[in-house]
Amino acid sequence: MKKVLWFIWDFKVAGGGERFVIEGVKSLIKLGIRCKIVVVDLQRFEYFDESLDLQQIKIPTYLRKKPFAFLFTLISLKQIIKDFAPSMILTQDIRGYVLIFLSTIFSKVKGSIIDFGQMYQFDNQVIHSSAYKKKTEIIKKTVEDLGEKISENKRKNLLKFVVNELKGLLLYLSFKNSENIFTLSEKVQKEDIILYNKKSIVLKGAYDDSIFELKDNGKLKSKLKLDSKIIILSIGRLIKNKRVDLLIEAMKFIKVDNVVLMIGGKGAEFENLNKLVKEKKLEEKVKFLGFIPEEELLNYYLSCDVFTTMDHADFDITTYLALGLGKKVVWPKVMEIDDNLKQLDYIFPTLPEPEQIAKAFTLALSKEKNEMSDEERKTLEKYTWDNCFYNIYKVIK
């Protein structure tokens, strides 16, 4: 039997990366692959049912400082890999890339990387290290053409400079020595060719095929006392990278009556976002929903007229989920539109600027949305979880 070990450093939030692991393992198990999930920092036990093989690397309290925790995890991981003897090792975060690289240097099976394309989306100083800086200049123009910016090269003292150089070198070697690279967009696939001279395999998935049978029954709108409102919905963690503040600012420029922006999720930016709503006197136009339980999530999607995100990402599960439910979607230009999706006339890309977002909202709201056609459904069926992870299965077998 073929076996997959899937390593993730932390499982602390209900985010897209965490969902990707769970759905990936479930799909591969259905295809006859034995899977083991290995995690270090585990805080969301409710995501795992007893049928999943889950192993936590528990770092002793006295070893939790960074260098010792890393070394302890490396030693533990090497033993787990030896005992489990996987056919493929998957990992999807920077610490995971390096740990799997170091733990498999002398192994026949090397790590396979899931590249979420976040090298140029966060304040990431590694892109200015010697291993990356020349190629960063090539990628910088592409990023800026999409209305985005990469992090500036900050001045560093000697110690920080050396640490950043080491991080850059280890990350680069992790990619160069990987068995496979999987990514979520053709944009990042092109970046991987520039950075590592390796062609990655594109994966895209966001929902089960049962989603196409769901219909809005109107009960949620009544429960929220929003029957007369036009709903723009955004769901995600309230963190800076999601740029929810731009969505709130955009509501100042909306001239359409009875429109309300509903924001689902919680996170570190809630207080700042709530303060912004009050400062702009947008209490009637912007409502916070807080954390939405998993069992209620799809009802919120179904109840909205337009779904939106300004997440600085090339792929976002929430937007594809909205498309699968037949919703109009406003997203930033940095987010890739597959050739398959270009036939859909209810995706509205925009620059991440409040006035431009407001124009995209207005255009989306004015667009009449018909029932999903058979042709549209056939297109969107390509983005089910099972179709997504079948691409990994083809490599394993």
Secondary structure, DSSP 8 states (H G I E B T S, - for coil): --EEEEEEEEE-S--HHHHHHHHHHHHHHHTT-EEEEEEEEE--GGG--TTSEEEE----GGG-SHHHHHHHHHHHHHHHHHHH--SEEEE-SHHHHHHHHHHTTTSSS-EEEEE-S-TTTS--GGGGSTTTHHHHHHHHHHHHHTT----------HHHHHHHHHHHHHHHHHHHT-SEEEES-HHHHHHHHHHHS---EE----B-GGGGG----SHHHHHTT-TT-EEEEEES--SGGG-HHHHHHHGGG--STTEEEEEE---TTHHHHHHHHHHTT-TTTEEEEE---HHHHHHHHHH-SEEE---SSS--HHHHHHHHTT-EEEEETTS---GGGGG-S-EEEE-SSHHHHHHHHHHHHHS------HHHHHHHGGGBHHHHHHHHHHHH-
